[in-house]
Amino acid sequence: MKEVDAERYLYTLQEWEQYQRDLELFYYDRAMSDISLDEM
């Protein structure tokens, strides 16, 4: 039972890290596009 919980925890941790990366990329892209629009 403990091993399954550990695997599930690692799996959700990886999903969370991927989600965080996607979010950072999204906001970074949006910030970059906002900056380029302001410079026009």
C-alpha positions, 0 to 999 in steps of 0.5 A, a space after each residue: 500500500 505504501 509503495 502505491 501511495 508513493 508512486 501516486 505521489 510522485 506521479 501527481 508531483 510530476 503532473 504538478 511540475 509540468 503544470 507549473 512549467 506550462 503556466 510559466 511558459 503561458 505567462 512568459 509568452 503573454 508578457 513577451 507579446 504585451 511588451 512587443 505590442 507596447 513597443 510598436 
